[in-house]
Each structure stands twice: as C-alpha cells, then as structure tokens.
Amino acid sequence: MLQQSSRYILKLAKQQLKGKKARGLFKYINDTEELLKMKSQATCVAEFVTLDHLELAMSINAAYQL
C-alpha cells in the first residue's frame, strides 16, 4: 500500500510539472515552490495547534519530501 501511494504522489508531481493541476488532498503539490519558501506566522501556542496551521505544516513537510 505504501509503495502504491508513493507512486501515485510521484505521478501527480510529474503531471504538475507538465501543467496539470492536482486536486483534493494533494492540491498542495500545485504550490510546492511557494510552500518551500514559507515560514511560520504563528506567534503563540494557540495558533500552532489550529487545524489550518497543522495542515500547512504537513503540506510543507510533504513538499520537502518531494
């Protein structure tokens, strides 16, 4: 299952380079370059634990892995 998932993500990344946009949970692949340049804007603990901030952090981590 892990191998299948990783192949799918790599396929989406290659398609994104050709101009096709990823959708759904993998839409962060479309913004990989911008994600790699981002820095956290959270200033307190409450901002760090919000769902939006955690989702952004996971997207940035995945972008680094790609």
Long-range contacts (C-beta under 8 A, 24 or more apart in sequence): 9-66, 13-66, 28-59, 28-62, 28-63, 29-63, 29-66, 31-59, 31-63, 32-63, 32-66, 35-59, 35-60, 35-63, 36-60, 36-63, 36-64
